[in-house]
């Protein structure tokens, strides 16, 4: 028995906006699950797929990027204190009307814009930018209207931890050796104190 996908209850007009101007023939539909992912690392992978840089046929003047469907935008995570310290600025055009909004407030208002504001600055500012923007579909939950498309889940690459620099490694080794020497000196001192106390008792 085939289970029907859940019905999309969001703004269908906004979700399908811009698809008519895009040639969807031969494009893959990549699905990104943002739950628990770090915002910047997820955005960089989305930008690579949107530009088609993961294909051997990539050319900077040709638009051959794939469709990107991002789910669970409300469950994105950030490192450090960015949730309260990161601020988005914009100006209304009136004198003195510089507006600001913290990342925490933006997540409560519209979490999809958080990912879009992280991805779009990573794309080059040229005539292909608008089509790439239309190829990016972000949803706050796991509901989307593209169940009839051949969806492919995107697997995030493992995080590559940079090897420690030689100077920092030497400093770490010195600190560890100093700590070991301090612990050894403390243990020998405790042994001497115990031996002296035992000799006093026997005397």
Secondary structure, 3 states (H helix, E strand, C coil): CCCCCCCCCCCHHHHCCCCCCCCCCCCCEEEEECCCCEHHHHHHHHHHHHHCCCCCCCCCCCCCCCEEEEECHHHCECCCCHHHHCEEEEECCCCCCEEEEEHHHHHHHHHHHHHHHHHHCCCCCCCCHHHHHHHEEECCCCCCCCCCCCEEECCCCCCCCCCCCHHHHHHHHHHHHHHHHHHHHHHHHHHHHHHHHHHHHHC
